[in-house]
Each structure stands twice: as C-alpha cells, then as structure tokens.
Amino acid sequence: MIRLLINVISTKLDEIDKSLIRNIIQWVSTLGATLGIDETTGMPKIEISAKNNISEKTLEETFRLTELVPKKIFVVAIDEFQQIINYPETNTEAIFRSITQQYPSIRFIFSGSSRHLMDQIFTSTTAPFYQSTENVSLDYINEKVYENFAKKFLPKCDSELIGGLIKWCRSHTYYVQFALNVLYEHETSGSDYTLPTIKSQVLKAHEFYYYSVRKLVSHDQWKILKAIAQHAPVGKPTSIGFSSILGIAQSTLKYNLDQLVEKDLILREKDGYKIYNVFLGHLLSITKT
C-alpha cells in the first residue's frame, strides 16, 4: 500500500513549484528512495528498492510531503479501504487514524464496496476510526437519469426496454453497464433481440459464478440464498415464519446468515436482505437445483 501511495504522489510532483525540488529530493531520501524520470511517460518517478525496510515510519514520511507545499490542501482518496483489515500488520487502522490527526492539510476519502467491513472500521465503538469521519452512503443512481444516459449511446433503442433492464439490474452500476453493453452489441450489429433474450444472455455469461458459489457454501447456506433470492427483499430472515419455510432452526439460520453477510453474498439494506450479486440473485430465483 505504501509503495502504491508513493508512486501516486510521485506522478503529481511535476505540478509542484520547481523551487521546492530540493526539499522534495530530501523528502525522497528520507524514504530511502530515489527520484528519477519514467522513460515511457517522462514523469517524475520514485523508486523504493525491494531491500529497503518499509515500516510505519515510511507511511508517516510519505504524507510529510504536504508540509513542503505551504498553503495547499491535498485530497487523498483510497478506494476499497476495507482491504486494510486483511493486512498482516495489526495496527494499520490506528496508524492511519493517527496520520489524519497529524496532517490537517490533507483531506482523506476512504471508500469501499464491502459495506459490513467499512462499518466495522468506522462505526464499531472499539475501532480507531470510531466517530472520526463523516459517513456518506452512495445511493443507487436514479433510474430515469440512467435511462437518459443510456439513450445517448442507444438513441434508436426503445426507452421501455432500457428502463426495464435498469430496473432488473437494481440500478447497480456494474450490472447496468454489463447488461446495456450486451444490448449495445445487439443494437449495433443489427441482430434481433427482446428484453427476455438480453436477460438470458446476461445470465448465461454469469452461470460460472453461480456454480462457484454453490461449491463454496454449505447446504443450509445455499437454501438461505435461494429463499432470499425468491422472496427479496426479506425484512426478517430470522423470524419463525421464514425459519419454518426453510426447515432450519432459528439459531442455525442466524449463524449462517451472518456467514453469508461476511462473505459478501448477502446485502442488508433499509428494506431488507437481498443477494449482493444482482445476476446471482436472478439465477438463484429461477434455478431449481
């Protein structure tokens, strides 16, 4: 992660006042690195030898560059930030929390796609980041806005068909763009298509994921996934009624439900539990086995 941060920062060095180059070279030397020029892009490039010892201090020194550029506000955006939980070091969250306090000229944006892990980092009372950030949830893009966007690339395509695909994909960006790309291929090639044929082609392309998940989960977890897919959104999946439909004890159901959330197979939203992967949810709802 430190290597990535340093490389990203180095690409911005050409935007900094040349009078600061001496200070920048000194900063680079404190990292145990060298400053050179990328032969391909002609941009400044910082290189850290594999032999160099990268430590907590290196991360702190990485952000010290901001002190060399007075009266500037820096924005550091790190995507999929929840990955730090998987690092072998046990204090990464605490180190980052400390850095956010030390460098007031840096605005940090931490984003991630795994909601329950991001909650674990930022809303858990025992976590270093607890109550230290402003939490923002990015909602789904409005269906009409998405439809207007798609029409720019598919001007001859029926609006009802485009809208139907967007709704079928729950306005989730990845799935919408995948499905619209399939539609675009049909539209530009002049082949015949309908909404059902587009859906069928999309799901066919994702059958491999269906079968891989089937091998990764237990029998009870598979039953829970299928039931949630067929009844989504499920407001109270641990209720007696839902438990009796599945034929699984409530205690066992809750344990397996937590496991599925942990594996990012199930998503808990305001209106209830859903299958995280939209296409997997559709496959689960129509496949008997």
C-alpha positions as CSV (number, residue, x, y, z in Angstrom):
1,M,0.0,0.0,0.0
2,I,2.8,2.4,0.9
3,R,4.5,1.7,-2.5
4,L,1.3,2.5,-4.3
5,L,0.8,5.7,-2.4
6,I,4.4,6.9,-3.1
7,N,4.0,6.1,-6.8
8,V,0.7,8.1,-7.0
9,I,2.3,11.0,-5.2
10,S,5.3,11.0,-7.5
11,T,3.1,11.5,-10.5
12,K,2.0,14.8,-9.0
13,L,5.5,16.2,-8.5
14,D,5.6,18.0,-11.8
15,E,2.7,20.1,-10.6
16,I,4.7,21.5,-7.7
17,D,6.7,24.7,-7.8
18,K,10.3,24.0,-9.0
19,S,11.7,25.9,-6.1
20,L,10.6,23.0,-3.9
21,I,12.6,20.4,-5.8
22,R,15.4,20.4,-3.3
23,N,13.1,19.8,-0.4
24,I,11.4,17.1,-2.4
25,I,14.7,15.4,-3.1
26,Q,15.4,15.5,0.6
27,W,12.0,14.1,1.4
28,V,12.6,11.2,-1.1
29,S,15.9,10.4,0.6
30,T,14.2,10.1,4.0
31,L,12.1,7.3,2.4
32,G,15.3,5.5,1.4
33,A,14.1,6.0,-2.2
34,T,15.5,7.6,-5.4
35,L,13.9,10.2,-7.6
36,G,14.1,9.6,-11.4
37,I,12.2,10.0,-14.6
38,D,9.9,7.4,-16.1
39,E,11.3,6.6,-19.6
40,T,7.8,6.0,-21.0
41,T,5.9,8.9,-19.7
42,G,8.6,11.4,-18.9
43,M,7.0,12.0,-15.5
44,P,8.9,12.0,-12.2
45,K,9.1,8.6,-10.6
46,I,10.0,7.5,-7.1
47,E,11.6,4.1,-6.7
48,I,12.0,2.1,-3.5
49,S,14.4,-0.8,-3.5
50,A,12.9,-4.1,-2.5
51,K,15.8,-4.3,0.0
52,N,14.6,-1.2,1.8
53,N,12.7,-1.7,5.0
54,I,9.2,-0.3,4.7
55,S,7.7,0.5,8.1
56,E,5.1,2.5,9.9
57,K,7.6,5.4,9.8
58,T,7.7,5.2,6.0
59,L,4.0,5.7,5.8
60,E,4.2,8.8,8.0
61,E,7.1,10.2,5.9
62,T,5.0,9.6,2.8
63,F,2.4,12.1,3.9
64,R,5.1,14.6,5.1
65,L,5.3,15.9,1.5
66,T,2.3,18.1,2.3
67,E,4.4,20.1,4.8
68,L,6.8,21.0,2.0
69,V,4.0,22.7,0.0
70,P,2.6,25.6,2.0
71,K,-1.0,26.9,1.7
72,K,-2.1,23.8,-0.2
73,I,-4.9,21.5,0.5
74,F,-4.4,17.8,-0.5
75,V,-7.0,15.2,-1.1
76,V,-6.0,11.6,-0.7
77,A,-8.7,9.2,-1.9
78,I,-8.3,5.5,-1.1
79,D,-10.7,3.0,-2.7
80,E,-11.5,-0.4,-1.3
81,F,-10.1,0.8,2.0
82,Q,-11.6,-2.3,3.9
83,Q,-8.7,-4.3,2.5
84,I,-6.5,-3.0,5.4
85,I,-8.3,-5.4,7.6
86,N,-6.6,-8.3,5.8
87,Y,-3.1,-6.8,6.2
88,P,-0.8,-9.0,8.4
89,E,0.0,-5.9,10.5
90,T,-2.5,-5.5,13.3
91,N,-2.3,-1.7,13.8
92,T,-2.9,-0.3,10.3
93,E,-6.2,1.3,11.2
94,A,-4.6,3.0,14.2
95,I,-1.6,4.3,12.1
96,F,-4.0,5.8,9.5
97,R,-6.1,7.4,12.3
98,S,-3.0,9.0,13.7
99,I,-2.0,10.4,10.3
100,T,-5.4,12.0,9.8
101,Q,-4.8,13.9,13.0
102,Q,-1.2,14.9,12.2
103,Y,-1.8,16.4,8.8
104,P,-4.6,18.9,8.8
105,S,-3.8,20.0,5.2
106,I,-4.9,16.5,3.9
107,R,-8.5,15.6,3.3
108,F,-8.9,11.9,3.3
109,I,-11.6,10.0,1.5
110,F,-11.9,6.3,2.4
111,S,-14.3,4.4,0.2
112,G,-15.2,0.7,-0.1
113,S,-17.7,-1.7,-1.6
114,S,-17.9,-4.1,1.3
115,R,-20.4,-2.3,3.5
116,H,-20.2,-4.5,6.6
117,L,-16.4,-4.3,6.7
118,M,-16.5,-0.5,6.2
119,D,-19.0,-0.3,9.1
120,Q,-16.6,-2.5,11.1
121,I,-13.8,0.1,10.6
122,F,-15.8,3.3,11.0
123,T,-18.8,2.6,13.2
124,S,-17.5,0.0,15.7
125,T,-17.0,1.6,19.1
126,T,-13.7,-0.3,19.6
127,A,-12.2,0.7,16.2
128,P,-9.6,3.5,16.0
129,F,-11.7,5.4,13.4
130,Y,-14.9,5.4,15.5
131,Q,-16.6,8.8,15.3
132,S,-13.6,10.3,13.4
133,T,-15.1,10.7,10.0
134,E,-18.3,11.8,8.2
135,N,-20.0,8.7,6.9
136,V,-21.6,9.0,3.5
137,S,-23.6,6.2,1.8
138,L,-23.8,6.4,-2.0
139,D,-27.3,5.5,-3.1
140,Y,-28.3,4.0,-6.4
141,I,-28.4,6.3,-9.4
142,N,-32.0,7.4,-10.3
143,E,-33.5,5.1,-13.0
144,K,-34.5,8.0,-15.2
145,V,-31.1,9.6,-15.0
146,Y,-29.5,6.3,-16.0
147,E,-32.1,5.9,-18.8
148,N,-31.3,9.3,-20.2
149,F,-27.5,8.5,-20.1
150,A,-28.1,5.2,-21.9
151,K,-30.2,6.8,-24.6
152,K,-27.1,8.9,-25.7
153,F,-25.5,5.6,-26.8
154,L,-28.7,3.8,-27.8
155,P,-30.8,6.6,-29.5
156,K,-32.8,4.1,-31.6
157,C,-33.5,1.7,-28.7
158,D,-36.9,1.6,-27.0
159,S,-36.9,3.5,-23.7
160,E,-39.1,0.9,-22.1
161,L,-36.6,-1.8,-22.8
162,I,-33.7,0.3,-21.5
163,G,-35.7,1.2,-18.4
164,G,-36.6,-2.5,-17.9
165,L,-33.0,-3.6,-17.9
166,I,-32.0,-0.8,-15.5
167,K,-34.8,-1.8,-13.1
168,W,-33.9,-5.5,-13.5
169,C,-30.3,-4.6,-12.5
170,R,-31.5,-2.7,-9.4
171,S,-29.7,0.4,-10.8
172,H,-26.4,-1.1,-9.6
173,T,-23.7,0.4,-11.9
174,Y,-21.7,-2.7,-12.7
175,Y,-24.7,-4.8,-13.6
176,V,-26.5,-2.0,-15.5
177,Q,-23.4,-1.3,-17.6
178,F,-22.9,-5.0,-18.3
179,A,-26.5,-5.5,-19.4
180,L,-26.5,-2.3,-21.5
181,N,-23.3,-3.4,-23.2
182,V,-25.0,-6.6,-24.3
183,L,-27.9,-4.5,-25.6
184,Y,-25.5,-2.2,-27.4
185,E,-23.8,-5.2,-29.2
186,H,-27.2,-6.3,-30.5
187,E,-28.2,-2.8,-31.5
188,T,-25.1,-2.0,-33.4
189,S,-24.9,-5.4,-35.1
190,G,-28.5,-5.2,-36.2
191,S,-29.5,-8.6,-34.7
192,D,-32.9,-9.3,-33.4
193,Y,-33.5,-9.0,-29.6
194,T,-36.1,-8.6,-26.9
195,L,-35.8,-7.9,-23.2
196,P,-36.0,-11.7,-22.3
197,T,-33.3,-12.5,-24.8
198,I,-31.0,-9.8,-23.4
199,K,-31.6,-11.1,-19.8
200,S,-31.0,-14.7,-20.9
201,Q,-27.7,-13.8,-22.5
202,V,-26.5,-11.8,-19.5
203,L,-27.3,-14.6,-17.0
204,K,-25.7,-17.2,-19.3
205,A,-22.5,-15.3,-19.1
206,H,-22.6,-15.4,-15.3
207,E,-23.5,-19.1,-14.7
208,F,-19.9,-19.8,-13.8
209,Y,-20.2,-17.6,-10.7
210,Y,-23.5,-19.4,-9.8
211,Y,-21.7,-22.8,-9.7
212,S,-18.6,-21.5,-8.0
213,V,-20.7,-20.1,-5.2
214,R,-22.6,-23.4,-5.0
215,K,-19.3,-25.1,-4.1
216,L,-18.3,-22.6,-1.5
217,V,-21.3,-22.6,0.8
218,S,-22.9,-25.2,2.9
219,H,-26.3,-26.9,2.2
220,D,-28.1,-24.7,4.7
221,Q,-26.5,-21.5,3.3
222,W,-27.5,-22.4,-0.2
223,K,-31.1,-22.9,0.9
224,I,-31.0,-19.5,2.6
225,L,-29.5,-17.8,-0.5
226,K,-32.2,-19.3,-2.8
227,A,-35.0,-18.3,-0.4
228,I,-33.8,-14.7,-0.1
229,A,-33.5,-14.5,-3.9
230,Q,-37.0,-15.7,-4.3
231,H,-38.6,-13.5,-1.6
232,A,-36.3,-10.5,-1.7
233,P,-36.3,-8.1,0.0
234,V,-36.6,-10.2,3.2
235,G,-37.2,-8.0,6.2
236,K,-37.0,-10.6,8.9
237,P,-35.0,-13.6,7.7
238,T,-34.5,-15.0,11.3
239,S,-38.3,-14.9,12.0
240,I,-40.2,-18.1,12.9
241,G,-42.1,-17.9,9.6
242,F,-39.0,-17.7,7.4
243,S,-37.3,-20.4,9.5
244,S,-40.2,-22.8,9.1
245,I,-40.2,-22.2,5.3
246,L,-36.6,-23.3,5.1
247,G,-36.8,-26.0,7.7
248,I,-33.8,-24.6,9.6
249,A,-33.7,-23.8,13.3
250,Q,-33.6,-20.1,14.1
251,S,-30.2,-20.2,15.9
252,T,-28.7,-22.1,12.9
253,L,-30.3,-19.7,10.5
254,K,-28.9,-16.6,12.2
255,Y,-25.4,-18.1,12.3
256,N,-25.5,-19.0,8.6
257,L,-27.0,-15.6,7.7
258,D,-24.1,-13.9,9.4
259,Q,-21.7,-16.1,7.5
260,L,-23.3,-15.1,4.2
261,V,-23.1,-11.4,5.1
262,E,-19.4,-11.9,6.0
263,K,-18.8,-13.4,2.6
264,D,-20.5,-10.5,0.8
265,L,-23.1,-12.9,-0.6
266,I,-26.0,-11.2,1.1
267,L,-26.6,-7.4,1.5
268,R,-28.6,-5.8,4.2
269,E,-30.4,-2.7,3.1
270,K,-33.2,-0.5,4.5
271,D,-35.9,-2.6,3.0
272,G,-34.4,-5.9,3.9
273,Y,-31.9,-8.6,2.9
274,K,-31.0,-9.1,-0.8
275,I,-28.5,-11.1,-2.7
276,Y,-25.4,-8.9,-3.1
277,N,-24.7,-10.0,-6.7
278,V,-27.7,-9.0,-8.8
279,F,-27.2,-11.6,-11.5
280,L,-26.6,-14.3,-9.0
281,G,-29.9,-13.4,-7.3
282,H,-31.8,-13.7,-10.6
283,L,-30.1,-17.1,-11.3
284,L,-31.0,-18.3,-7.8
285,S,-34.6,-17.3,-8.2
286,I,-35.1,-19.2,-11.4
287,T,-32.9,-22.3,-11.0
288,K,-34.3,-25.3,-9.1
289,T,-31.1,-27.0,-8.1
